[in-house]
Structure formats: C-alpha cells, structure tokens
Amino acid sequence: MNLRFRLIAFLLLADLATALSAAAPNWLATVTLTPAGSHVMGNPAAPLKVTAYVSYTCPHCAHFEVESDQPLKTQFIPTGKVSLEIKHLLRDPIDATAAQLANCGPKEKFFGNHAMFMRSQDQWIAVLGNSTEAQRQRWSAGDHTAQRKAIAADLHFTEMMLKRGYTRPQIDACLADEAMAHRLAAHTAEALKLGFEGTPAFSLNGTALFGTNSWGTLEPQLRARM
C-alpha cells in the first residue's frame, strides 16, 4: 500500500472513530426520574440496576458516596452496563429535611445535591452536636414545613442550597412539598418491606443484597456479573 492510500485509510478510520465517539451516549449525564420519585444515573436499560437506600445522617452512607464515586463513574456507569438509583431510608427529621432539599429542582441537579449533603456531613453533623435546646425544640414545633425550615436554617442547609444556585422561594417551596415528603416516605416503606434495617442497603435488579453495606462488598458482585 503506497503512502497516498495509507493516508486515506488513516483519515477514514479517524472519521469513523470520531463518528462512533459522537454517537456513544454519555451515561454519566443521563439522569432519569422514576415514577416513584427516585433518580437513576446511567443507562435506564442497563442490565445491572443498582438501587442504594441511603440516609443523610448515616456516616456509612457518606463513606459509600466517597468510596464508590470514582470507580462507578469511570469503570461501571459509562459502559452502559450499570445504573445507580438512589432511594431514601429516612431515619429522622434531619435526614428527611436533607432529602427534601436533595430532591429539590430539576432531576439533573439531584446527584450534585446528593453529593453535597453526603460529602459535607461531618460539617453539619458537628453543628447538630453543638445545637441548643431552643433549636432542638424548634425542630419539633409547628407543622412539618415549619420544622423542616427550622432544621434547614439551623444546620445551614439553606446556605448550602443557595450556593448551589437555588433561590429562597425555591428552597421554601421544596421544604413545604408534602407530595415529595410522601414519596420519600414510600421509599422508606419499600426498604423496610424488603427487610432492610440499616443503611446503606442495596438491591440489584430488584433483589435485596443482604449483608452488602459498603462499596467494598458491592463492587465484587458487580464485577462478577459484567
């Protein structure tokens, strides 16, 4: 093959590679909102569908977020073979308030909100530990909306959401969203029905993975099925 034909072949292969790259879905940027009000990152038709039931006041859930983030986003979800769904197993009013705010706004913002609450957990848990009796009383006074607004203010959740680009009216609307509160409570009921008692908990294609409570125990099960 002479130089001219080699050059043509090279250019054709380069064009083909570019076309295939452009056609490949960006599964990391694909977020689906399910009928149950949960969020799925990745190929919604992935053969391996992981559901994580989490609590924002659970330190093990924060550890899972940190440990799983890089491998999930580089080795699993981009392949289209694995998707990650987040559901909530609510443990307390503070957890419920964080969940309301994490689910606030368009579906594309959820995973950023979720990561923010998990990765800053040490900071706002410290504020919780230094809370006053008067503050704790505010968290259980009035209706659910008033309670959530008090928690969001005292634990600096409102400030965190403002930095994420939300406005105060948007934040207040999400904290007052009782339909959302019922959807999140349904996630908890589903987790309890499956037999989960702690967080994080996982199911794979709808089957509960009992004894799997960390990235270290989940990862080998995914690799074995890929």
MODELLER restraints for C-alpha pairs under 7 A, 6 or more apart:
rsr = mdl.restraints
at = mdl.atoms
rsr.add(forms.Gaussian(group=physical.xy_distance, feature=features.Distance(at['CA:26:A'], at['CA:78:A']), mean=6.92, stdev=0.5))
rsr.add(forms.Gaussian(group=physical.xy_distance, feature=features.Distance(at['CA:27:A'], at['CA:42:A']), mean=4.42, stdev=0.5))
rsr.add(forms.Gaussian(group=physical.xy_distance, feature=features.Distance(at['CA:27:A'], at['CA:43:A']), mean=5.75, stdev=0.5))
rsr.add(forms.Gaussian(group=physical.xy_distance, feature=features.Distance(at['CA:27:A'], at['CA:77:A']), mean=6.48, stdev=0.5))
rsr.add(forms.Gaussian(group=physical.xy_distance, feature=features.Distance(at['CA:27:A'], at['CA:78:A']), mean=5.37, stdev=0.5))
rsr.add(forms.Gaussian(group=physical.xy_distance, feature=features.Distance(at['CA:27:A'], at['CA:80:A']), mean=6.48, stdev=0.5))
rsr.add(forms.Gaussian(group=physical.xy_distance, feature=features.Distance(at['CA:28:A'], at['CA:41:A']), mean=6.39, stdev=0.5))
rsr.add(forms.Gaussian(group=physical.xy_distance, feature=features.Distance(at['CA:28:A'], at['CA:42:A']), mean=5.60, stdev=0.5))
rsr.add(forms.Gaussian(group=physical.xy_distance, feature=features.Distance(at['CA:28:A'], at['CA:73:A']), mean=6.83, stdev=0.5))
rsr.add(forms.Gaussian(group=physical.xy_distance, feature=features.Distance(at['CA:28:A'], at['CA:77:A']), mean=6.58, stdev=0.5))
rsr.add(forms.Gaussian(group=physical.xy_distance, feature=features.Distance(at['CA:28:A'], at['CA:78:A']), mean=6.14, stdev=0.5))
rsr.add(forms.Gaussian(group=physical.xy_distance, feature=features.Distance(at['CA:30:A'], at['CA:41:A']), mean=5.84, stdev=0.5))
rsr.add(forms.Gaussian(group=physical.xy_distance, feature=features.Distance(at['CA:30:A'], at['CA:42:A']), mean=5.36, stdev=0.5))
rsr.add(forms.Gaussian(group=physical.xy_distance, feature=features.Distance(at['CA:31:A'], at['CA:39:A']), mean=6.58, stdev=0.5))
rsr.add(forms.Gaussian(group=physical.xy_distance, feature=features.Distance(at['CA:31:A'], at['CA:40:A']), mean=5.46, stdev=0.5))
rsr.add(forms.Gaussian(group=physical.xy_distance, feature=features.Distance(at['CA:31:A'], at['CA:41:A']), mean=4.72, stdev=0.5))
rsr.add(forms.Gaussian(group=physical.xy_distance, feature=features.Distance(at['CA:31:A'], at['CA:42:A']), mean=6.46, stdev=0.5))
rsr.add(forms.Gaussian(group=physical.xy_distance, feature=features.Distance(at['CA:31:A'], at['CA:107:A']), mean=6.60, stdev=0.5))
rsr.add(forms.Gaussian(group=physical.xy_distance, feature=features.Distance(at['CA:31:A'], at['CA:108:A']), mean=6.04, stdev=0.5))
rsr.add(forms.Gaussian(group=physical.xy_distance, feature=features.Distance(at['CA:32:A'], at['CA:39:A']), mean=5.67, stdev=0.5))
rsr.add(forms.Gaussian(group=physical.xy_distance, feature=features.Distance(at['CA:32:A'], at['CA:40:A']), mean=5.04, stdev=0.5))
rsr.add(forms.Gaussian(group=physical.xy_distance, feature=features.Distance(at['CA:32:A'], at['CA:41:A']), mean=6.65, stdev=0.5))
rsr.add(forms.Gaussian(group=physical.xy_distance, feature=features.Distance(at['CA:33:A'], at['CA:39:A']), mean=4.81, stdev=0.5))
rsr.add(forms.Gaussian(group=physical.xy_distance, feature=features.Distance(at['CA:33:A'], at['CA:40:A']), mean=6.50, stdev=0.5))
rsr.add(forms.Gaussian(group=physical.xy_distance, feature=features.Distance(at['CA:33:A'], at['CA:107:A']), mean=6.36, stdev=0.5))
rsr.add(forms.Gaussian(group=physical.xy_distance, feature=features.Distance(at['CA:36:A'], at['CA:183:A']), mean=6.65, stdev=0.5))
rsr.add(forms.Gaussian(group=physical.xy_distance, feature=features.Distance(at['CA:37:A'], at['CA:183:A']), mean=6.33, stdev=0.5))
rsr.add(forms.Gaussian(group=physical.xy_distance, feature=features.Distance(at['CA:38:A'], at['CA:85:A']), mean=6.81, stdev=0.5))
rsr.add(forms.Gaussian(group=physical.xy_distance, feature=features.Distance(at['CA:38:A'], at['CA:86:A']), mean=6.11, stdev=0.5))
rsr.add(forms.Gaussian(group=physical.xy_distance, feature=features.Distance(at['CA:38:A'], at['CA:87:A']), mean=5.74, stdev=0.5))
rsr.add(forms.Gaussian(group=physical.xy_distance, feature=features.Distance(at['CA:39:A'], at['CA:85:A']), mean=5.52, stdev=0.5))
rsr.add(forms.Gaussian(group=physical.xy_distance, feature=features.Distance(at['CA:39:A'], at['CA:86:A']), mean=5.78, stdev=0.5))
rsr.add(forms.Gaussian(group=physical.xy_distance, feature=features.Distance(at['CA:40:A'], at['CA:83:A']), mean=6.62, stdev=0.5))
rsr.add(forms.Gaussian(group=physical.xy_distance, feature=features.Distance(at['CA:40:A'], at['CA:84:A']), mean=5.43, stdev=0.5))
rsr.add(forms.Gaussian(group=physical.xy_distance, feature=features.Distance(at['CA:40:A'], at['CA:85:A']), mean=4.15, stdev=0.5))
rsr.add(forms.Gaussian(group=physical.xy_distance, feature=features.Distance(at['CA:40:A'], at['CA:86:A']), mean=6.65, stdev=0.5))
rsr.add(forms.Gaussian(group=physical.xy_distance, feature=features.Distance(at['CA:41:A'], at['CA:83:A']), mean=5.70, stdev=0.5))
rsr.add(forms.Gaussian(group=physical.xy_distance, feature=features.Distance(at['CA:41:A'], at['CA:84:A']), mean=5.23, stdev=0.5))
rsr.add(forms.Gaussian(group=physical.xy_distance, feature=features.Distance(at['CA:41:A'], at['CA:85:A']), mean=6.39, stdev=0.5))
rsr.add(forms.Gaussian(group=physical.xy_distance, feature=features.Distance(at['CA:42:A'], at['CA:77:A']), mean=5.63, stdev=0.5))
rsr.add(forms.Gaussian(group=physical.xy_distance, feature=features.Distance(at['CA:42:A'], at['CA:80:A']), mean=6.54, stdev=0.5))
rsr.add(forms.Gaussian(group=physical.xy_distance, feature=features.Distance(at['CA:42:A'], at['CA:82:A']), mean=6.93, stdev=0.5))
rsr.add(forms.Gaussian(group=physical.xy_distance, feature=features.Distance(at['CA:42:A'], at['CA:83:A']), mean=4.68, stdev=0.5))
rsr.add(forms.Gaussian(group=physical.xy_distance, feature=features.Distance(at['CA:42:A'], at['CA:84:A']), mean=6.68, stdev=0.5))
rsr.add(forms.Gaussian(group=physical.xy_distance, feature=features.Distance(at['CA:43:A'], at['CA:80:A']), mean=5.19, stdev=0.5))
rsr.add(forms.Gaussian(group=physical.xy_distance, feature=features.Distance(at['CA:43:A'], at['CA:83:A']), mean=5.81, stdev=0.5))
rsr.add(forms.Gaussian(group=physical.xy_distance, feature=features.Distance(at['CA:44:A'], at['CA:83:A']), mean=6.70, stdev=0.5))
rsr.add(forms.Gaussian(group=physical.xy_distance, feature=features.Distance(at['CA:46:A'], at['CA:80:A']), mean=5.76, stdev=0.5))
rsr.add(forms.Gaussian(group=physical.xy_distance, feature=features.Distance(at['CA:46:A'], at['CA:81:A']), mean=4.75, stdev=0.5))
rsr.add(forms.Gaussian(group=physical.xy_distance, feature=features.Distance(at['CA:46:A'], at['CA:82:A']), mean=5.30, stdev=0.5))
rsr.add(forms.Gaussian(group=physical.xy_distance, feature=features.Distance(at['CA:46:A'], at['CA:83:A']), mean=5.91, stdev=0.5))
rsr.add(forms.Gaussian(group=physical.xy_distance, feature=features.Distance(at['CA:47:A'], at['CA:81:A']), mean=5.59, stdev=0.5))
rsr.add(forms.Gaussian(group=physical.xy_distance, feature=features.Distance(at['CA:47:A'], at['CA:82:A']), mean=6.56, stdev=0.5))
rsr.add(forms.Gaussian(group=physical.xy_distance, feature=features.Distance(at['CA:48:A'], at['CA:81:A']), mean=5.94, stdev=0.5))
rsr.add(forms.Gaussian(group=physical.xy_distance, feature=features.Distance(at['CA:48:A'], at['CA:82:A']), mean=4.74, stdev=0.5))
rsr.add(forms.Gaussian(group=physical.xy_distance, feature=features.Distance(at['CA:48:A'], at['CA:83:A']), mean=6.49, stdev=0.5))
rsr.add(forms.Gaussian(group=physical.xy_distance, feature=features.Distance(at['CA:48:A'], at['CA:204:A']), mean=6.72, stdev=0.5))
rsr.add(forms.Gaussian(group=physical.xy_distance, feature=features.Distance(at['CA:48:A'], at['CA:205:A']), mean=6.29, stdev=0.5))
rsr.add(forms.Gaussian(group=physical.xy_distance, feature=features.Distance(at['CA:49:A'], at['CA:82:A']), mean=5.82, stdev=0.5))
rsr.add(forms.Gaussian(group=physical.xy_distance, feature=features.Distance(at['CA:49:A'], at['CA:83:A']), mean=5.02, stdev=0.5))
rsr.add(forms.Gaussian(group=physical.xy_distance, feature=features.Distance(at['CA:49:A'], at['CA:84:A']), mean=6.32, stdev=0.5))
rsr.add(forms.Gaussian(group=physical.xy_distance, feature=features.Distance(at['CA:49:A'], at['CA:204:A']), mean=5.59, stdev=0.5))
rsr.add(forms.Gaussian(group=physical.xy_distance, feature=features.Distance(at['CA:49:A'], at['CA:205:A']), mean=4.98, stdev=0.5))
rsr.add(forms.Gaussian(group=physical.xy_distance, feature=features.Distance(at['CA:50:A'], at['CA:83:A']), mean=5.97, stdev=0.5))
rsr.add(forms.Gaussian(group=physical.xy_distance, feature=features.Distance(at['CA:50:A'], at['CA:84:A']), mean=4.95, stdev=0.5))
rsr.add(forms.Gaussian(group=physical.xy_distance, feature=features.Distance(at['CA:50:A'], at['CA:85:A']), mean=6.07, stdev=0.5))
rsr.add(forms.Gaussian(group=physical.xy_distance, feature=features.Distance(at['CA:50:A'], at['CA:202:A']), mean=6.90, stdev=0.5))
rsr.add(forms.Gaussian(group=physical.xy_distance, feature=features.Distance(at['CA:50:A'], at['CA:203:A']), mean=5.91, stdev=0.5))
rsr.add(forms.Gaussian(group=physical.xy_distance, feature=features.Distance(at['CA:50:A'], at['CA:204:A']), mean=4.77, stdev=0.5))
rsr.add(forms.Gaussian(group=physical.xy_distance, feature=features.Distance(at['CA:50:A'], at['CA:205:A']), mean=6.51, stdev=0.5))
rsr.add(forms.Gaussian(group=physical.xy_distance, feature=features.Distance(at['CA:51:A'], at['CA:84:A']), mean=5.91, stdev=0.5))
rsr.add(forms.Gaussian(group=physical.xy_distance, feature=features.Distance(at['CA:51:A'], at['CA:85:A']), mean=4.56, stdev=0.5))
rsr.add(forms.Gaussian(group=physical.xy_distance, feature=features.Distance(at['CA:51:A'], at['CA:86:A']), mean=5.88, stdev=0.5))
rsr.add(forms.Gaussian(group=physical.xy_distance, feature=features.Distance(at['CA:51:A'], at['CA:87:A']), mean=6.97, stdev=0.5))
rsr.add(forms.Gaussian(group=physical.xy_distance, feature=features.Distance(at['CA:51:A'], at['CA:202:A']), mean=5.55, stdev=0.5))
rsr.add(forms.Gaussian(group=physical.xy_distance, feature=features.Distance(at['CA:51:A'], at['CA:203:A']), mean=5.21, stdev=0.5))
rsr.add(forms.Gaussian(group=physical.xy_distance, feature=features.Distance(at['CA:51:A'], at['CA:204:A']), mean=6.41, stdev=0.5))
rsr.add(forms.Gaussian(group=physical.xy_distance, feature=features.Distance(at['CA:52:A'], at['CA:85:A']), mean=6.12, stdev=0.5))
rsr.add(forms.Gaussian(group=physical.xy_distance, feature=features.Distance(at['CA:52:A'], at['CA:86:A']), mean=5.08, stdev=0.5))
rsr.add(forms.Gaussian(group=physical.xy_distance, feature=features.Distance(at['CA:52:A'], at['CA:87:A']), mean=6.04, stdev=0.5))
rsr.add(forms.Gaussian(group=physical.xy_distance, feature=features.Distance(at['CA:52:A'], at['CA:200:A']), mean=6.60, stdev=0.5))
rsr.add(forms.Gaussian(group=physical.xy_distance, feature=features.Distance(at['CA:52:A'], at['CA:201:A']), mean=5.81, stdev=0.5))
rsr.add(forms.Gaussian(group=physical.xy_distance, feature=features.Distance(at['CA:52:A'], at['CA:202:A']), mean=4.70, stdev=0.5))
rsr.add(forms.Gaussian(group=physical.xy_distance, feature=features.Distance(at['CA:52:A'], at['CA:203:A']), mean=6.81, stdev=0.5))
rsr.add(forms.Gaussian(group=physical.xy_distance, feature=features.Distance(at['CA:53:A'], at['CA:86:A']), mean=6.18, stdev=0.5))
rsr.add(forms.Gaussian(group=physical.xy_distance, feature=features.Distance(at['CA:53:A'], at['CA:87:A']), mean=4.76, stdev=0.5))
rsr.add(forms.Gaussian(group=physical.xy_distance, feature=features.Distance(at['CA:53:A'], at['CA:88:A']), mean=5.15, stdev=0.5))
rsr.add(forms.Gaussian(group=physical.xy_distance, feature=features.Distance(at['CA:53:A'], at['CA:89:A']), mean=5.64, stdev=0.5))
rsr.add(forms.Gaussian(group=physical.xy_distance, feature=features.Distance(at['CA:53:A'], at['CA:199:A']), mean=6.51, stdev=0.5))
rsr.add(forms.Gaussian(group=physical.xy_distance, feature=features.Distance(at['CA:53:A'], at['CA:200:A']), mean=5.61, stdev=0.5))
rsr.add(forms.Gaussian(group=physical.xy_distance, feature=features.Distance(at['CA:53:A'], at['CA:201:A']), mean=5.11, stdev=0.5))
rsr.add(forms.Gaussian(group=physical.xy_distance, feature=features.Distance(at['CA:53:A'], at['CA:202:A']), mean=6.13, stdev=0.5))
rsr.add(forms.Gaussian(group=physical.xy_distance, feature=features.Distance(at['CA:54:A'], at['CA:61:A']), mean=5.99, stdev=0.5))
rsr.add(forms.Gaussian(group=physical.xy_distance, feature=features.Distance(at['CA:54:A'], at['CA:87:A']), mean=6.38, stdev=0.5))
rsr.add(forms.Gaussian(group=physical.xy_distance, feature=features.Distance(at['CA:54:A'], at['CA:88:A']), mean=5.07, stdev=0.5))
rsr.add(forms.Gaussian(group=physical.xy_distance, feature=features.Distance(at['CA:54:A'], at['CA:89:A']), mean=5.51, stdev=0.5))
rsr.add(forms.Gaussian(group=physical.xy_distance, feature=features.Distance(at['CA:54:A'], at['CA:199:A']), mean=5.50, stdev=0.5))
rsr.add(forms.Gaussian(group=physical.xy_distance, feature=features.Distance(at['CA:54:A'], at['CA:200:A']), mean=4.92, stdev=0.5))
rsr.add(forms.Gaussian(group=physical.xy_distance, feature=features.Distance(at['CA:54:A'], at['CA:201:A']), mean=6.87, stdev=0.5))
rsr.add(forms.Gaussian(group=physical.xy_distance, feature=features.Distance(at['CA:55:A'], at['CA:61:A']), mean=6.53, stdev=0.5))
rsr.add(forms.Gaussian(group=physical.xy_distance, feature=features.Distance(at['CA:55:A'], at['CA:88:A']), mean=6.05, stdev=0.5))
rsr.add(forms.Gaussian(group=physical.xy_distance, feature=features.Distance(at['CA:55:A'], at['CA:89:A']), mean=5.62, stdev=0.5))
rsr.add(forms.Gaussian(group=physical.xy_distance, feature=features.Distance(at['CA:55:A'], at['CA:90:A']), mean=5.76, stdev=0.5))
rsr.add(forms.Gaussian(group=physical.xy_distance, feature=features.Distance(at['CA:55:A'], at['CA:91:A']), mean=6.68, stdev=0.5))
rsr.add(forms.Gaussian(group=physical.xy_distance, feature=features.Distance(at['CA:55:A'], at['CA:95:A']), mean=6.22, stdev=0.5))
rsr.add(forms.Gaussian(group=physical.xy_distance, feature=features.Distance(at['CA:55:A'], at['CA:199:A']), mean=6.47, stdev=0.5))
rsr.add(forms.Gaussian(group=physical.xy_distance, feature=features.Distance(at['CA:56:A'], at['CA:95:A']), mean=5.22, stdev=0.5))
rsr.add(forms.Gaussian(group=physical.xy_distance, feature=features.Distance(at['CA:56:A'], at['CA:98:A']), mean=6.71, stdev=0.5))
rsr.add(forms.Gaussian(group=physical.xy_distance, feature=features.Distance(at['CA:56:A'], at['CA:117:A']), mean=6.79, stdev=0.5))
rsr.add(forms.Gaussian(group=physical.xy_distance, feature=features.Distance(at['CA:56:A'], at['CA:118:A']), mean=6.19, stdev=0.5))
rsr.add(forms.Gaussian(group=physical.xy_distance, feature=features.Distance(at['CA:57:A'], at['CA:95:A']), mean=5.58, stdev=0.5))
rsr.add(forms.Gaussian(group=physical.xy_distance, feature=features.Distance(at['CA:58:A'], at['CA:199:A']), mean=6.80, stdev=0.5))
rsr.add(forms.Gaussian(group=physical.xy_distance, feature=features.Distance(at['CA:60:A'], at['CA:200:A']), mean=6.64, stdev=0.5))
rsr.add(forms.Gaussian(group=physical.xy_distance, feature=features.Distance(at['CA:61:A'], at['CA:199:A']), mean=6.53, stdev=0.5))
rsr.add(forms.Gaussian(group=physical.xy_distance, feature=features.Distance(at['CA:61:A'], at['CA:200:A']), mean=5.30, stdev=0.5))
rsr.add(forms.Gaussian(group=physical.xy_distance, feature=features.Distance(at['CA:62:A'], at['CA:118:A']), mean=4.82, stdev=0.5))
rsr.add(forms.Gaussian(group=physical.xy_distance, feature=features.Distance(at['CA:62:A'], at['CA:119:A']), mean=6.29, stdev=0.5))
rsr.add(forms.Gaussian(group=physical.xy_distance, feature=features.Distance(at['CA:64:A'], at['CA:214:A']), mean=5.87, stdev=0.5))
rsr.add(forms.Gaussian(group=physical.xy_distance, feature=features.Distance(at['CA:64:A'], at['CA:215:A']), mean=5.80, stdev=0.5))
rsr.add(forms.Gaussian(group=physical.xy_distance, feature=features.Distance(at['CA:65:A'], at['CA:118:A']), mean=6.81, stdev=0.5))
rsr.add(forms.Gaussian(group=physical.xy_distance, feature=features.Distance(at['CA:67:A'], at['CA:215:A']), mean=6.46, stdev=0.5))
rsr.add(forms.Gaussian(group=physical.xy_distance, feature=features.Distance(at['CA:68:A'], at['CA:215:A']), mean=5.72, stdev=0.5))
rsr.add(forms.Gaussian(group=physical.xy_distance, feature=features.Distance(at['CA:76:A'], at['CA:82:A']), mean=5.67, stdev=0.5))
rsr.add(forms.Gaussian(group=physical.xy_distance, feature=features.Distance(at['CA:77:A'], at['CA:83:A']), mean=5.76, stdev=0.5))
rsr.add(forms.Gaussian(group=physical.xy_distance, feature=features.Distance(at['CA:87:A'], at['CA:187:A']), mean=5.92, stdev=0.5))
rsr.add(forms.Gaussian(group=physical.xy_distance, feature=features.Distance(at['CA:88:A'], at['CA:184:A']), mean=6.21, stdev=0.5))
rsr.add(forms.Gaussian(group=physical.xy_distance, feature=features.Distance(at['CA:88:A'], at['CA:187:A']), mean=5.52, stdev=0.5))
rsr.add(forms.Gaussian(group=physical.xy_distance, feature=features.Distance(at['CA:88:A'], at['CA:188:A']), mean=5.93, stdev=0.5))
rsr.add(forms.Gaussian(group=physical.xy_distance, feature=features.Distance(at['CA:89:A'], at['CA:187:A']), mean=6.34, stdev=0.5))
rsr.add(forms.Gaussian(group=physical.xy_distance, feature=features.Distance(at['CA:89:A'], at['CA:188:A']), mean=4.31, stdev=0.5))
rsr.add(forms.Gaussian(group=physical.xy_distance, feature=features.Distance(at['CA:89:A'], at['CA:191:A']), mean=6.55, stdev=0.5))
rsr.add(forms.Gaussian(group=physical.xy_distance, feature=features.Distance(at['CA:90:A'], at['CA:96:A']), mean=5.87, stdev=0.5))
rsr.add(forms.Gaussian(group=physical.xy_distance, feature=features.Distance(at['CA:90:A'], at['CA:188:A']), mean=5.95, stdev=0.5))
rsr.add(forms.Gaussian(group=physical.xy_distance, feature=features.Distance(at['CA:94:A'], at['CA:151:A']), mean=6.60, stdev=0.5))
rsr.add(forms.Gaussian(group=physical.xy_distance, feature=features.Distance(at['CA:97:A'], at['CA:148:A']), mean=5.46, stdev=0.5))
rsr.add(forms.Gaussian(group=physical.xy_distance, feature=features.Distance(at['CA:97:A'], at['CA:152:A']), mean=6.89, stdev=0.5))
rsr.add(forms.Gaussian(group=physical.xy_distance, feature=features.Distance(at['CA:100:A'], at['CA:174:A']), mean=6.37, stdev=0.5))
rsr.add(forms.Gaussian(group=physical.xy_distance, feature=features.Distance(at['CA:100:A'], at['CA:175:A']), mean=6.15, stdev=0.5))
rsr.add(forms.Gaussian(group=physical.xy_distance, feature=features.Distance(at['CA:100:A'], at['CA:181:A']), mean=6.89, stdev=0.5))
rsr.add(forms.Gaussian(group=physical.xy_distance, feature=features.Distance(at['CA:101:A'], at['CA:174:A']), mean=6.43, stdev=0.5))
rsr.add(forms.Gaussian(group=physical.xy_distance, feature=features.Distance(at['CA:101:A'], at['CA:175:A']), mean=6.84, stdev=0.5))
rsr.add(forms.Gaussian(group=physical.xy_distance, feature=features.Distance(at['CA:102:A'], at['CA:110:A']), mean=5.88, stdev=0.5))
rsr.add(forms.Gaussian(group=physical.xy_distance, feature=features.Distance(at['CA:102:A'], at['CA:113:A']), mean=4.87, stdev=0.5))
rsr.add(forms.Gaussian(group=physical.xy_distance, feature=features.Distance(at['CA:102:A'], at['CA:114:A']), mean=5.36, stdev=0.5))
rsr.add(forms.Gaussian(group=physical.xy_distance, feature=features.Distance(at['CA:103:A'], at['CA:110:A']), mean=5.70, stdev=0.5))
rsr.add(forms.Gaussian(group=physical.xy_distance, feature=features.Distance(at['CA:104:A'], at['CA:174:A']), mean=5.70, stdev=0.5))
rsr.add(forms.Gaussian(group=physical.xy_distance, feature=features.Distance(at['CA:124:A'], at['CA:155:A']), mean=5.80, stdev=0.5))
rsr.add(forms.Gaussian(group=physical.xy_distance, feature=features.Distance(at['CA:127:A'], at['CA:155:A']), mean=6.19, stdev=0.5))
rsr.add(forms.Gaussian(group=physical.xy_distance, feature=features.Distance(at['CA:128:A'], at['CA:155:A']), mean=6.64, stdev=0.5))
rsr.add(forms.Gaussian(group=physical.xy_distance, feature=features.Distance(at['CA:138:A'], at['CA:147:A']), mean=6.56, stdev=0.5))
rsr.add(forms.Gaussian(group=physical.xy_distance, feature=features.Distance(at['CA:138:A'], at['CA:150:A']), mean=6.29, stdev=0.5))
rsr.add(forms.Gaussian(group=physical.xy_distance, feature=features.Distance(at['CA:139:A'], at['CA:147:A']), mean=4.64, stdev=0.5))
rsr.add(forms.Gaussian(group=physical.xy_distance, feature=features.Distance(at['CA:139:A'], at['CA:148:A']), mean=6.99, stdev=0.5))
rsr.add(forms.Gaussian(group=physical.xy_distance, feature=features.Distance(at['CA:139:A'], at['CA:150:A']), mean=5.79, stdev=0.5))
rsr.add(forms.Gaussian(group=physical.xy_distance, feature=features.Distance(at['CA:139:A'], at['CA:151:A']), mean=5.78, stdev=0.5))
rsr.add(forms.Gaussian(group=physical.xy_distance, feature=features.Distance(at['CA:140:A'], at['CA:147:A']), mean=5.69, stdev=0.5))
rsr.add(forms.Gaussian(group=physical.xy_distance, feature=features.Distance(at['CA:141:A'], at['CA:147:A']), mean=6.14, stdev=0.5))
rsr.add(forms.Gaussian(group=physical.xy_distance, feature=features.Distance(at['CA:145:A'], at['CA:175:A']), mean=6.00, stdev=0.5))
rsr.add(forms.Gaussian(group=physical.xy_distance, feature=features.Distance(at['CA:145:A'], at['CA:176:A']), mean=4.92, stdev=0.5))
rsr.add(forms.Gaussian(group=physical.xy_distance, feature=features.Distance(at['CA:148:A'], at['CA:175:A']), mean=6.16, stdev=0.5))
rsr.add(forms.Gaussian(group=physical.xy_distance, feature=features.Distance(at['CA:149:A'], at['CA:175:A']), mean=6.54, stdev=0.5))
rsr.add(forms.Gaussian(group=physical.xy_distance, feature=features.Distance(at['CA:152:A'], at['CA:158:A']), mean=5.41, stdev=0.5))
rsr.add(forms.Gaussian(group=physical.xy_distance, feature=features.Distance(at['CA:194:A'], at['CA:208:A']), mean=6.69, stdev=0.5))
rsr.add(forms.Gaussian(group=physical.xy_distance, feature=features.Distance(at['CA:199:A'], at['CA:213:A']), mean=6.96, stdev=0.5))
rsr.add(forms.Gaussian(group=physical.xy_distance, feature=features.Distance(at['CA:200:A'], at['CA:213:A']), mean=5.44, stdev=0.5))
rsr.add(forms.Gaussian(group=physical.xy_distance, feature=features.Distance(at['CA:201:A'], at['CA:212:A']), mean=6.68, stdev=0.5))
rsr.add(forms.Gaussian(group=physical.xy_distance, feature=features.Distance(at['CA:201:A'], at['CA:213:A']), mean=5.54, stdev=0.5))
rsr.add(forms.Gaussian(group=physical.xy_distance, feature=features.Distance(at['CA:202:A'], at['CA:208:A']), mean=6.18, stdev=0.5))
rsr.add(forms.Gaussian(group=physical.xy_distance, feature=features.Distance(at['CA:202:A'], at['CA:209:A']), mean=5.56, stdev=0.5))
rsr.add(forms.Gaussian(group=physical.xy_distance, feature=features.Distance(at['CA:202:A'], at['CA:212:A']), mean=6.66, stdev=0.5))
rsr.add(forms.Gaussian(group=physical.xy_distance, feature=features.Distance(at['CA:203:A'], at['CA:209:A']), mean=5.18, stdev=0.5))
rsr.add(forms.Gaussian(group=physical.xy_distance, feature=features.Distance(at['CA:212:A'], at['CA:218:A']), mean=6.01, stdev=0.5))
